[in-house]
Amino acid sequence: MARMNRRQFAQTTGIAAATALSAGRVWGANDRVRVGFIGLGNRGDQVLSAFLAQKDCEVVAICDIYRPYLDFAAKRIGGNPLHFKDYRKMLEQRDLDAVVIVTPDHWHALMTVEACAAGKDVYVEKPLSLCVAEGRAMVNAARQHKRIVQCGIQRMSSPMCQEAASLIRNGAIGKVTVVRAFHVQNEWPKGIGQPPDGEAMPDGFDWDAWVGPAPMRKYNKNRTFYRFRWFYDYSGGQLTNFGVHYLAQIHASLGVDAPLAVVAMGGKFANFDNREVPDTLEVLWHYPNDTLVIFSQFNATGALPAAKPCEIEFRGTKGTLYFRTNGYEIVPELITPNEFAARTPLDRSLEKSWRNGAKAEIEAKKVEGRILDTDHARNFLDCLKSRQTPSCDVEFGHRCTSAALIGNIAHRMKAYLEWDAKTERFTNHPRANEWLSYTYRKPYIMPS
């Protein structure tokens, strides 16, 4: 990937002119949005399908550092989209309205900030960033350049997810004291394997460009396509991969922005491959209004460890909402009018009578629904035209991602950490704040 510093980038792209041009445009309902895609691998191909399904979207440019991905995407798109290896060359295209960034996590921030500066609206996959400071830089860039930036947490555009969140937020299951979320996947005995460093790379693959602002390491195939999520240089493991989805639903349901504190335990307990991130992990956050939120990751198959198989379990004083990706179910709690019995050998009958007259205060409910990439793409395009806030605005995506990121910091530091959401700093452990950012590998820099 060709490199340039911030001054050279600004000079070659004509940022001011591009921003002024796009900001003053009045969109018609049937106007076609000209979109460029950066990153066309596994998730990139899935998100591409969602945008190709939109009649008012035209994918006119594609960018990837791996040539076979470009060729595959071009055939799917049809026509003659412009091909780029360097995303900054794509951003020079003044007739490009928006970019969709579906790269490894460690590239999200730099690309988003530069795209905003170039006057492009942005759809960027989750997790929003690799560290908290990057996420805040992305929010600032979106606001400074008046860009629409949608974080790719697609459930935020799902009517079913919105309905479930609204019910909980408005007291449908009472006071929520505990939320449990699960990522259960048995990867034993081989996991992602143990490939050696220094193997031959695939033809047409640019390792230096892949690494980008991250520290340079020896090539290892597990550090590349999809499996990069198991290495801290590029991702935060399943806590940021799946956990950010869960935390988005939890934040929306509780009406909260950030936790007050976090602690975590876990590690490579099965220890069957060359990953860096845990294969077993428990993260516990304390949220405002006194709700404990738990993320559980472990190796298992079959039903999840809950009363009903689910992805997230919201435990309220009046009932429990079991949330799945294809629906949710509310199970009422039987509420007794009596005080909890004092257990005494003098009158055991009080224990039996305690639940006398117990009845449900809410009704059972079961709803089926879907979470679709196409809904999220549609919301982004609509907001691009209307300039309204998208369903998963960059600030919301940043807050959800930050909660996951500080969970990883707590685990890596083996510490209980208190979090100030306003300053985005730890208040009880100064050294932990060193993990909130990292120094980019030269010559990559974050534009200010």
Secondary structure, DSSP 8 states (H G I E B T S, - for coil): -----HHHHHHHHTHHHHHHHHHT----TT--EEEEEE--SHHHHHHHHHHHT-TTEEEEEEE-SBHHHHHHHHHHH-S--EEESSHHHHHT-TT--EEEE-S-HHHHHHHHHHHHHTT-EEEEESS--SSHHHHHHHHHHHHHTT--EEEE-GGGG-HHHHHHHHHHHTTTT-SEEEEEEEEE---TTTTT----TT----TTB-HHHHHTTS------GGGSTTGGGGSTTT--HHHHHTHHHHHHHHHHHHT-S--SEEEEEEE-SS--SS-SS-SEEEEEEEETTTEEEEEEEE---SS-SSSS--SEEEEESSEEEEEETTEEEEEE-EE-SS------TT-THHHHHTTTT-EESS--EEEE----HHHHHHHHHHHHHH----TTBHHHHHHHHHHHHHHHHHHHHT--EEEETTTTEESS-GGGGGGG-----TT-----
